[in-house]
């Protein structure tokens, strides 16, 4: 809000000189034929035009350039028998104004004689073209400089974030004016160097109102309200920008009482002042107060309406948001997009689609909102369909749409489609930015291509903490604990400080790789080395690490001594470890506590049932199934899927719906014989139904992951990995069988379950049977 005012203030305080072209009518823009002939007769040996004629020609050039008629201006220029430096300057300035930098540079280089204006125009051209290196070289070559030259160089550095270089120019300036001081002050503020801005401000007394507002705005952006208020109170004069900036500062930081007091005190309450209050109440979740201010507004603009609608959307009060949306006198794209996003995030994807279809004009945000909505609501195919339609609609693919599409590919592990998106990213020039780069990195990690993930990670030029965390977590989930820890150590050398999520990934890496000692060292050094206080999730990782390693007593002791009450996830880690190591008594204890916390957690019933079945306690396993039925607890059905030729194929246990069912089952029957010859024995103890042994073997034979693997072997060309995804954890029998299958068929099989990746190759798994 304040930004618009600042722009207007700057324009009003720095008027641009204009030239009156009223006498330069098109019919008089060129010297007459009579005049030219007369002059030719008088002085053929010298020149054919007078100085007044040159002025007219120059005015004609300028007029053509201002109207974007570059070729017409050039024809006038070429027809001149004599040109002044002003003629050249008019052409060069026109080229720069019409974004023809190369033509301006070429003409500048050919000028027979340059004046100071010529040098300044070309210097400004290089600055606007962001070629600061060449601009500086030109600046150093100038035979003379004036305040315009110095300010052009200072502004170039300042606007591109080279604050130290801007300060160097400032300090060398033989003469400074208000533009010089304001330029450096703005550079400090815009680049977050508020202390430098403060020192500069205190070194001079006669600052303009724009400068006072600039410094105060810098303190507000840094959330330093006491400093901002000090500036506000010291201001010799205030305008609407001053009041709106300080009111917005208090409102955005949750200090609504002070914002309200200043609002009532403000001598000028324009639409931006009122909207600042509405936005402040909305951001702090006080919708009733926001609505009260909104209803009292003497004048509302689209920003006011959208702020109030966004408030209702954020609180999931879509009925109220829709009511205001319908009342809006004039809706803009932001209004429609806010409603579409609100419906999509609330799960009302049909309502979002209806609004989208009725929009008078869509933009890239509209498309991205729908793609994200479908993706977040589990409609992955629709999300990708929208992405394709977005391109057909000739809408420019922005970072958000690419990120949503990549996220969808991650969810369904559509690696081939993700690779195609990567190619389009490269063409669009987005591949090296961290925003899209992180989404690309996550896609490769979740789709099971850790090598391509590493390549994507290396291509991110400016990695943030999310980049590093994603790579560490990717290696951890793929079972490459040592590689994950190597990346973590490298992260520390770059100066990026680890956060809570980093340490969760590091501990998970140690857990998956069985690195108990290293994991314990990282856990107990978190606070000492990185200032991170261990949270419940970190303790849960440690319980999982110790439990998987068979140190069940140590895991229990850690739970007793932790500063939090263990939650269901922590007890679940202990239950899982108890099942792995056959400790039925401890498993029962953990399960009963979980049932009290989360009585409808089907996964824990299944785990305990498997523990009973593995111990031969069929009666207790049966009781678990009966208890689930009596409590209405439904088992999440297991299913697996894989991508073949850009199409997702999904299977469930005993599935016969796939068009190639006969070939899949025939393959598995033949494979069963080969498995037995290799020494494979079905893990019938995992079937927690008290049935005959033969029926248990049959029940295990057609699990969803085996069906998916069989289809992959049949229809994915030899030499290419088979990537299968399962929504639940892979069972022990399937894990054992797929190890043998990978050896028999000589294929790399990558299986992602809901916990980690398994790389099956040559009869072994990357997890070393530790999952």
C-alpha positions in Angstrom: 0.0 0.0 0.0 2.7 2.5 1.0 4.7 1.5 -2.0 2.2 3.1 -4.4 2.3 6.3 -2.4 6.1 6.4 -2.4 6.1 6.0 -6.1 3.8 8.9 -6.5 5.8 11.0 -4.0 9.0 10.3 -5.9 7.4 11.3 -9.2 5.9 14.5 -7.8 9.2 15.5 -6.1 11.4 14.8 -9.1 9.6 16.2 -12.1 11.0 15.1 -15.5 11.8 18.1 -17.8 9.7 18.1 -21.0 10.2 19.8 -24.4 7.4 21.7 -26.0 6.9 20.2 -29.4 3.9 22.3 -30.4 5.9 24.1 -33.2 7.2 20.8 -34.5 4.2 19.8 -36.5 4.7 17.0 -39.0 4.2 19.3 -42.0 7.0 21.5 -40.7 9.4 18.8 -39.4 11.6 18.9 -42.5 13.4 21.8 -44.1 11.6 22.9 -47.2 12.8 22.0 -50.7 13.1 25.7 -51.4 15.3 26.3 -48.3 17.6 23.4 -49.2 18.0 24.5 -52.8 18.8 28.1 -51.8 21.4 27.0 -49.3 23.0 24.6 -51.8 23.4 27.4 -54.3 24.9 29.7 -51.7 27.4 27.5 -50.0 27.8 24.2 -51.9 31.4 23.9 -50.7 30.5 24.1 -47.0 27.2 22.6 -46.0 23.6 22.4 -47.2 21.6 23.1 -44.0 21.5 25.9 -41.4 21.6 25.4 -37.7 17.9 26.1 -37.5 17.2 23.4 -40.0 19.3 20.9 -38.0 17.2 21.7 -35.0 14.0 20.9 -37.0 15.5 17.6 -38.2 16.5 16.7 -34.6 13.0 17.5 -33.3 11.6 15.2 -36.1 13.9 12.4 -35.0 12.9 12.8 -31.3 9.2 12.9 -32.2 9.5 9.7 -34.3 11.4 8.0 -31.5 8.8 9.0 -28.8 6.1 7.4 -31.0 8.2 4.2 -31.4 8.9 4.8 -35.1 12.6 3.9 -35.0 12.9 3.2 -38.7 11.3 6.5 -39.6 13.7 8.3 -37.2 16.6 6.6 -38.8 15.5 7.6 -42.3 15.4 11.2 -41.2 18.8 10.8 -39.6 20.3 9.3 -42.8 18.9 12.0 -45.0 20.7 14.7 -43.1 23.6 16.2 -45.0 25.0 17.6 -41.8 24.5 16.3 -38.2 25.2 17.7 -34.8 26.0 15.7 -31.7 22.3 16.4 -30.7 21.3 14.4 -33.8 23.3 11.4 -32.6 22.1 11.8 -29.1 18.4 11.9 -30.3 18.9 8.6 -32.2 20.8 6.9 -29.3 18.3 8.1 -26.7 15.4 6.9 -28.9 16.9 3.4 -29.4 17.4 3.0 -25.7 13.8 4.2 -25.0 12.6 1.6 -27.5 14.7 -1.2 -26.0 17.1 -1.4 -29.0 20.3 -1.4 -26.9 22.6 -3.0 -29.5 21.7 -0.3 -32.1 22.3 2.4 -29.6 25.7 1.0 -28.6 26.8 0.6 -32.3 25.8 4.2 -33.1 27.6 5.5 -30.0 30.8 3.8 -31.0 30.5 5.4 -34.5 30.0 8.9 -33.3 32.6 11.3 -34.7 32.4 13.6 -31.7 30.7 13.0 -28.3 29.6 15.5 -25.8 28.8 14.9 -22.1 25.2 14.2 -22.8 26.3 11.4 -25.2 28.4 9.8 -22.6 25.7 10.0 -19.9 23.0 8.6 -22.2 25.1 5.6 -23.1 26.2 5.1 -19.5 22.5 5.1 -18.4 21.8 2.6 -21.2 24.4 0.1 -19.9 23.1 0.6 -16.4 19.5 -0.1 -17.4 20.7 -3.2 -19.4 22.4 -4.4 -16.1 25.8 -4.5 -17.8 27.5 -2.8 -14.8 31.0 -4.0 -15.7 30.9 -2.3 -19.1 29.1 0.7 -17.6 31.9 1.1 -15.1 34.5 0.8 -17.8 32.7 3.5 -19.8 32.4 5.7 -16.7 36.2 5.5 -16.2 36.8 6.5 -19.8 34.6 9.6 -19.7 36.7 12.7 -20.4 34.5 14.6 -18.0 31.7 13.8 -15.6 28.9 15.7 -13.9 26.4 14.9 -11.2 24.3 12.9 -13.7 27.2 10.6 -14.5 27.9 9.9 -10.8 24.3 9.3 -10.0 23.8 7.0 -12.9 26.6 4.8 -11.7 25.5 4.9 -8.1 21.9 4.0 -9.1 23.1 1.1 -11.2 25.0 -0.4 -8.4 22.2 0.3 -5.8 19.4 -1.1 -7.9 21.2 -4.3 -8.6 22.2 -5.0 -5.0 25.9 -3.9 -5.1 25.6 -1.7 -2.1 29.3 -1.6 -1.3 30.1 -0.5 -4.8 27.4 2.2 -4.6 28.9 3.4 -1.4 32.4 3.6 -3.1 30.9 5.8 -5.9 29.1 7.9 -3.3 32.3 8.5 -1.3 34.2 9.6 -4.4 31.6 12.0 -5.7 33.0 15.6 -5.9 29.5 16.9 -5.5 26.3 15.2 -4.1 22.7 16.2 -4.5 19.5 14.9 -3.0 19.3 12.1 -5.6 22.7 10.9 -4.5 21.8 10.8 -0.8 18.4 9.2 -1.4 19.8 6.7 -3.8 22.3 5.3 -1.3 19.8 5.4 1.6 17.3 3.4 -0.5 20.0 0.9 -1.5 20.8 0.3 2.2 17.1 -0.1 3.1 16.1 -2.3 0.1 19.0 -4.7 0.8 18.2 -5.0 4.5 21.3 -3.1 5.7 19.2 -1.0 8.0 22.0 -0.1 10.4 24.0 1.4 7.6 20.9 3.3 6.5 20.5 4.6 10.0 24.1 5.8 10.2 23.8 7.5 6.8 20.6 9.2 7.8 22.1 10.5 11.1 25.1 12.0 9.2 22.9 14.6 7.4 20.2 16.9 8.7 18.2 18.2 5.7 16.5 15.0 4.5 13.3 15.1 2.4 10.0 13.6 3.4 10.6 10.8 0.9 13.8 9.8 2.8 12.1 9.9 6.2 9.4 7.6 4.9 12.0 5.3 3.3 14.0 4.8 6.5 10.8 4.3 8.6 9.6 1.7 6.0 12.9 -0.1 6.3 12.5 -0.4 10.1 9.0 -1.7 9.6 10.1 -4.4 7.2 12.7 -5.5 9.7 10.0 -5.5 12.4 11.9 -2.9 14.4 8.8 -1.0 15.5 10.5 1.0 18.2 13.0 2.4 15.7 10.2 3.0 13.2 8.1 4.8 15.8 11.2 6.9 16.8 11.5 8.1 13.1 7.8 8.7 12.9 7.8 10.9 16.1 10.9 12.9 14.9 9.5 13.6 11.4 9.2 17.4 10.8 6.2 16.8 8.6 4.1 13.8 7.8 2.0 12.8 4.8 -0.4 9.9 4.1 2.5 7.6 3.4 4.0 8.2 6.8 0.7 7.5 8.6 0.0 4.4 6.5 3.5 3.0 6.9 3.4 3.2 10.7 -0.2 1.9 11.0 0.6 -1.0 8.7 3.7 -1.8 10.7 1.8 -2.1 14.0 -1.0 -4.0 12.3 1.3 -6.5 10.5 3.1 -7.2 13.8 -0.1 -8.0 15.7 -0.2 -4.7 17.8 -3.7 -3.9 16.7 -4.5 -1.7 19.7 -1.7 0.8 18.8 -2.5 0.5 15.1 -6.1 1.4 15.9 -5.1 4.3 18.1 -2.9 5.8 15.4 -5.7 5.1 12.8 -8.1 7.2 14.9 -5.5 9.9 15.3 -4.5 10.1 11.6 -5.5 13.4 10.0 -5.8 11.7 6.6 -7.7 8.4 6.4 -7.7 7.4 2.7 -8.7 4.0 1.3 -5.1 2.7 1.9 -5.3 3.6 5.6 -8.7 1.8 6.0 -7.4 -1.2 4.1 -4.3 -1.4 6.3 -6.5 -1.8 9.3 -8.7 -4.4 7.6 -5.6 -6.4 6.5 -4.1 -6.1 10.0 -7.2 -7.6 11.7 -7.4 -10.3 9.0 -3.7 -11.3 9.4 -4.2 -11.6 13.2 -7.3 -13.7 12.9 -9.8 -11.1 14.1 -12.3 -11.3 11.4 -15.2 -9.7 13.3 -13.1 -6.5 13.9 -11.9 -6.6 10.3 -15.5 -6.8 9.1 -16.5 -3.9 11.3 -13.8 -1.7 9.8 -14.6 -3.0 6.3 -18.3 -2.1 6.7 -17.5 1.4 7.9 -15.1 2.2 5.0 -16.3 5.3 3.1 -14.6 4.1 0.0 -13.5 0.6 -0.9 -11.2 -0.6 -3.7 -10.5 -4.1 -5.0 -7.6 -4.5 -2.5 -10.1 -3.8 0.4 -12.6 -6.4 -0.9 -9.9 -9.0 -1.6 -8.3 -8.5 1.9 -11.7 -9.2 3.5 -12.4 -12.2 1.2 -9.0 -13.6 1.9 -9.6 -13.4 5.6 -12.7 -15.6 5.3 -10.9 -17.9 3.0 -8.0 -18.4 5.4 -10.4 -19.3 8.2 -12.3 -21.7 5.9 -15.5 -19.6 6.1 -16.2 -20.1 2.4 -19.9 -19.2 2.7 -19.0 -15.7 4.0 -16.2 -15.3 1.4 -18.7 -16.3 -1.4 -21.2 -13.8 -0.1 -18.7 -10.9 -0.3 -17.4 -12.2 -3.6 -21.0 -12.0 -5.1 -21.4 -8.4 -3.6 -18.2 -7.0 -5.2 -19.0 -4.2 -7.6 -16.0 -5.1 -9.8 -14.0 -8.3 -9.5 -10.4 -8.6 -10.6 -8.3 -11.7 -11.3 -7.1 -11.7 -7.7 -10.7 -12.0 -6.4 -11.4 -15.0 -8.6 -8.1 -16.6 -7.8 -8.6 -16.2 -4.0 -11.9 -17.9 -4.2 -10.6 -20.7 -6.4 -7.7 -21.3 -4.0 -10.0 -21.2 -1.0 -12.4 -23.8 -2.4 -9.5 -26.0 -3.6 -7.8 -25.9 -0.2 -11.0 -26.7 1.6 -11.6 -29.8 -0.5 -14.4 -28.3 -2.6 -12.6 -28.9 -5.9 -15.9 -29.0 -7.9 -16.8 -25.4 -6.6 -13.2 -24.3 -7.6 -13.6 -25.8 -11.0 -17.0 -24.1 -11.5 -15.5 -20.7 -10.7 -12.5 -21.4 -12.9 -14.7 -22.3 -15.9 -16.7 -19.0 -15.4 -13.8 -16.6 -15.1 -13.9 -13.8 -17.6 -10.1 -14.0 -18.0 -7.6 -16.4 -16.5 -4.0 -15.9 -15.7 -1.1 -18.2 -14.7 -2.2 -18.0 -11.0 -5.7 -19.2 -11.9 -4.3 -22.3 -13.6 -1.7 -22.9 -10.9 -4.4 -22.7 -8.2 -6.4 -25.5 -10.0 -3.3 -27.6 -10.5 -2.4 -27.3 -6.8 -6.0 -27.9 -5.8 -6.3 -31.2 -7.8 -2.9 -32.3 -6.6 -3.7 -31.6 -2.9 -7.0 -33.4 -3.2 -5.4 -36.5 -4.5 -6.6 -36.0 -8.1 -3.2 -36.3 -9.6 -4.3 -37.2 -13.2 -6.6 -34.2 -13.3 -3.7 -32.0 -12.0 -1.4 -33.1 -14.8 -4.2 -32.8 -17.3 -4.6 -29.1 -16.3 -0.9 -28.6 -16.6 -1.1 -29.8 -20.2 -4.2 -27.6 -20.9 -2.5 -24.6 -19.4 0.2 -24.9 -22.1 -2.4 -25.3 -24.9 -4.2 -22.2 -23.7 -0.9 -20.4 -24.4 -0.6 -19.3 -20.8 3.0 -18.8 -19.7 4.1 -21.5 -17.4 5.3 -19.8 -14.2 7.3 -21.1 -11.3 4.2 -22.0 -9.3 2.6 -24.1 -12.1 5.9 -26.0 -12.6 6.2 -26.5 -8.9 2.7 -27.9 -8.6 3.1 -30.2 -11.5 6.4 -31.5 -10.1 4.8 -32.0 -6.7 2.1 -34.1 -8.4 4.7 -36.2 -10.2 6.3 -36.7 -6.8 3.1 -37.9 -5.2 2.4 -40.5 -7.9 6.1 -41.2 -8.7 5.6 -40.3 -12.4 9.3 -40.2 -13.1 9.0 -40.1 -16.9 6.6 -37.2 -16.9 8.8 -35.5 -14.3 11.7 -35.8 -16.7 9.6 -34.2 -19.4 8.8 -31.3 -17.1 12.5 -31.0 -16.3 13.2 -30.5 -20.0 10.6 -27.7 -20.2 12.1 -26.1 -17.1 15.4 -25.9 -18.8 13.8 -24.3 -21.9 12.0 -21.8 -19.7 15.2 -20.9 -17.8 14.0 -21.9 -14.4 16.2 -24.9 -13.7 18.8 -23.1 -11.5 16.6 -21.2 -9.1 16.0 -22.7 -5.7 12.2 -22.3 -5.8 11.7 -24.6 -8.8 15.0 -26.4 -8.2 13.9 -27.7 -4.8 10.7 -29.0 -6.3 12.7 -30.7 -9.1 15.0 -32.2 -6.5 12.2 -33.5 -4.4 10.5 -35.0 -7.4 13.6 -37.1 -8.3 14.1 -38.1 -4.7 10.5 -39.3 -4.3 10.4 -41.0 -7.8 13.4 -43.1 -6.8 16.1 -41.6 -9.0 18.7 -40.6 -6.5 21.4 -40.0 -9.1 19.2 -37.5 -11.0 18.3 -36.0 -7.7 22.0 -35.4 -6.9 22.5 -33.8 -10.4 19.5 -31.5 -9.8 20.9 -30.6 -6.4 24.2 -29.6 -7.9 22.5 -27.5 -10.5 20.9 -25.3 -7.9 23.2 -22.3 -7.8 22.0 -20.8 -4.6 21.0 -23.6 -2.3 18.9 -22.8 0.8 18.3 -24.9 3.9 15.4 -26.6 2.1 17.7 -27.7 -0.7 20.2 -29.3 1.7 17.4 -30.9 3.8 15.8 -32.4 0.8 19.0 -34.0 -0.4 19.9 -35.3 3.0 16.4 -36.7 3.5 16.5 -38.2 0.0 19.7 -40.1 0.7 18.3 -41.2 4.1 15.0 -42.5 2.6 16.9 -44.3 -0.1 19.0 -46.1 2.5 22.3 -44.3 1.7 23.0 -43.2 5.3 26.7 -42.5 4.7 26.0 -40.3 1.7 23.4 -38.4 3.7 25.9 -37.7 6.4 28.5 -36.6 3.9 26.0 -34.0 2.5 25.3 -32.9 6.0 28.9 -32.3 6.8 29.3 -30.4 3.5 26.3 -28.3 4.3 28.0 -27.1 7.5 31.0 -25.9 5.5 28.9 -23.7 3.3 27.7 -21.6 6.3 24.0 -22.8 6.0 22.9 -23.4 9.6 21.1 -26.8 10.2 17.5 -26.5 11.5 15.0 -28.9 13.2 14.2 -30.5 9.9 17.8 -31.1 9.1 18.4 -33.0 12.3 15.3 -35.1 11.7 16.7 -36.2 8.3 20.2 -36.8 9.8 18.8 -39.0 12.6 16.5 -40.8 10.1 19.6 -41.5 7.9 21.4 -43.0 10.9 18.3 -45.1 11.7 17.9 -46.5 8.2 21.6 -47.3 8.0 21.8 -48.7 11.6 24.4 -46.1 12.6 23.6 -46.1 16.3 26.8 -44.4 17.6 26.8 -41.7 15.0 23.1 -41.0 15.5 23.5 -40.7 19.3 26.4 -38.3 18.9 24.4 -36.1 16.5 21.4 -36.2 18.9 23.3 -35.2 22.0 25.3 -32.5 20.2 22.3 -30.7 18.6 22.0 -28.0 21.2 25.7 -27.6 21.8 26.7 -27.3 18.1 23.7 -25.8 16.4 21.6 -24.3 19.2 18.7 -26.7 18.4 16.6 -27.9 21.3 15.5 -31.5 20.7 11.8 -31.8 20.1 9.5 -34.8 20.4 10.1 -35.7 16.8 13.9 -36.0 17.4 13.3 -38.2 20.4 11.0 -40.4 18.3 13.8 -40.7 15.7 16.2 -41.9 18.5 13.7 -44.4 19.8 13.3 -45.8 16.3 17.1 -45.8 15.9 17.7 -47.7 19.1 14.7 -50.0 18.7 15.7 -51.1 15.2 19.2 -51.9 16.4 17.7 -54.2 19.1 18.5 -51.9 22.0 14.9 -52.0 23.3 15.8 -51.3 26.9 17.8 -48.2 26.0 14.9 -47.0 23.9 12.5 -47.4 26.8 14.9 -45.5 29.1 15.1 -42.7 26.7 11.3 -42.5 26.6 11.2 -42.3 30.4 13.7 -39.5 30.6 12.5 -37.3 27.7 11.1 -33.9 28.7 7.8 -34.7 26.8 5.1 -37.2 27.2 5.6 -39.8 24.4 3.0 -39.5 21.7 1.5 -42.2 19.5 4.3 -41.9 17.0 6.9 -42.5 19.7 5.1 -45.6 21.0 4.6 -46.7 17.4 8.3 -46.7 16.9 8.7 -48.9 19.9 5.9 -51.2 18.8 7.6 -51.6 15.4 10.9 -52.4 17.0 9.1 -55.0 19.2 7.7 -56.7 16.2 11.0 -56.8 14.4 12.7 -58.4 17.4 9.8 -60.6 18.6 9.2 -58.9 22.0 5.5 -59.6 22.3 5.2 -58.3 25.9 6.7 -54.9 25.1 4.7 -54.7 21.8 1.4 -55.3 23.7 2.2 -52.6 26.2 3.0 -50.1 23.5 -0.1 -51.0 21.5 -2.5 -50.6 24.4 -1.1 -47.1 25.1 -1.5 -46.2 21.4 -5.1 -47.5 21.3 -5.9 -45.1 24.2 -4.4 -42.2 22.3 -5.6 -43.1 18.8 -8.4 -45.7 19.1 -8.9 -45.7 15.3 -5.2 -46.1 14.2 -5.6 -49.2 12.0 -1.9 -49.5 11.4 -1.2 -50.2 15.1 -3.9 -53.0 15.2 -2.2 -54.6 12.2 1.2 -54.4 13.7 0.1 -56.0 16.9 -1.8 -58.7 15.0 1.3 -59.5 13.0 3.2 -59.7 16.3 0.7 -62.2 17.6 0.6 -64.2 14.4 4.4 -64.4 14.3 4.3 -65.8 17.9 1.6 -68.3 17.0 -1.0 -66.6 19.1 -3.8 -67.0 16.6 -6.5 -66.4 19.2 -5.1 -63.0 20.1 -4.6 -62.2 16.4 -8.3 -63.0 15.9 -9.3 -60.8 18.8 -7.5 -57.9 17.2 -9.6 -58.3 14.0 -12.8 -58.6 16.1 -11.9 -55.5 18.1 -11.2 -53.5 14.9 -14.6 -54.6 13.6 -16.4 -53.7 16.8 -14.8 -50.2 17.0 -15.4 -49.5 13.4 -11.7 -49.4 12.6 -11.1 -49.9 8.9 -7.9 -51.3 7.6 -6.3 -49.1 5.0 -6.2 -51.2 1.8 -2.8 -51.8 0.4 -2.1 -51.1 -3.2 1.0 -50.7 -5.4 1.5 -48.8 -8.7 4.1 -48.1 -11.3 4.5 -45.9 -14.4 4.9 -47.5 -17.8 4.9 -45.3 -20.9 3.5 -42.3 -19.1 0.6 -44.3 -17.7 0.0 -45.3 -14.1 -0.9 -48.9 -13.5 -2.4 -49.7 -10.0 -2.7 -53.1 -8.3 -4.3 -54.4 -5.1 -3.9 -57.8 -3.4 -5.3 -60.6 -5.6 -6.2 -58.0 -8.3 -7.8 -59.5 -11.5 -9.0 -56.2 -13.0 -5.9 -55.3 -15.0 -6.2 -56.1 -18.8 -3.0 -58.1 -18.6 -4.0 -60.2 -15.5 -3.5 -63.6 -17.3 0.0 -62.8 -18.3 0.9 -61.4 -14.8 -0.5 -64.4 -13.0 1.1 -66.9 -15.4 4.5 -65.1 -14.9 4.1 -65.3 -11.1 3.2 -69.0 -11.2 6.4 -69.7 -13.3 8.4 -67.4 -11.0 7.2 -69.3 -7.9 8.9 -72.5 -9.1 12.1 -70.6 -9.8 12.0 -69.0 -6.4 11.7 -72.3 -4.6 14.6 -73.6 -6.6 16.7 -70.7 -5.4 15.8 -71.5 -1.8 12.9 -69.0 -1.2 10.5 -70.1 1.6 7.2 -68.2 2.1 6.9 -66.3 5.4 3.6 -67.9 6.3 4.0 -66.8 9.9 3.1 -63.3 8.7 -0.4 -64.4 7.8 -2.5 -63.6 10.8 -5.3 -65.9 9.8 -5.4 -69.3 11.3 -5.7 -71.2 8.1 -4.0 -74.1 6.4 -0.3 -73.6 5.3 -1.1 -74.0 1.6 -3.8 -71.3 1.8 -1.3 -69.0 3.6 1.2 -69.5 0.7 -1.5 -68.6 -1.8 -2.5 -65.5 0.1 1.1 -64.2 0.1 1.7 -65.0 -3.6 -0.5 -62.2 -5.1 0.3 -59.3 -2.9 0.0 -55.9 -4.7 3.8 -55.3 -4.9 4.4 -58.7 -6.5 1.8 -58.0 -9.1 3.3 -54.6 -9.9 6.8 -56.0 -10.1 5.6 -58.8 -12.4 4.0 -56.3 -14.7 7.1 -54.2 -14.7 9.3 -57.1 -15.7 7.0 -58.0 -18.5 6.5 -54.5 -20.0 9.5 -52.4 -19.1 12.4 -52.9 -21.5 15.4 -54.8 -20.2 18.1 -52.6 -18.8 15.8 -50.1 -17.3 15.0 -50.1 -13.6 11.5 -51.2 -12.4 10.1 -48.6 -10.0 7.2 -49.6 -7.8 5.4 -47.6 -5.2 3.4 -49.0 -2.3 1.1 -46.9 0.0 1.9 -49.1 3.0 5.1 -50.7 4.3 6.3 -53.6 2.2 5.7 -56.9 4.0 8.6 -59.2 5.0 7.6 -62.0 2.5 7.4 -59.6 -0.5 10.7 -58.1 0.5 12.3 -61.5 0.6 10.7 -62.7 -2.6 11.7 -59.6 -4.6 15.3 -60.1 -3.5 15.2 -63.5 -5.2 13.3 -62.2 -8.2 15.9 -59.5 -8.8 18.6 -62.2 -9.0 16.6 -64.5 -11.2 15.6 -61.9 -13.8 18.8 -59.8 -13.5 16.9 -56.5 -13.1 17.2 -53.6 -10.7 13.9 -53.3 -8.8 13.3 -50.1 -6.8 10.4 -50.2 -4.3 9.2 -47.2 -2.4 6.9 -48.0 0.5 5.5 -45.5 3.0 8.7 -45.5 5.0 11.7 -45.8 2.7 13.2 -47.0 -0.6 14.5 -50.5 -1.3 17.0 -51.2 -4.1 16.8 -54.9 -5.0 19.6 -56.1 -7.2 21.4 -59.4 -7.5 19.5 -61.0 -4.7 20.1 -58.4 -2.0 18.5 -55.1 -0.8 20.1 -51.8 -0.1 18.4 -51.8 3.4 20.4 -54.9 4.3 17.1 -56.3 5.7 17.1 -53.5 8.2 13.9 -51.5 7.7 
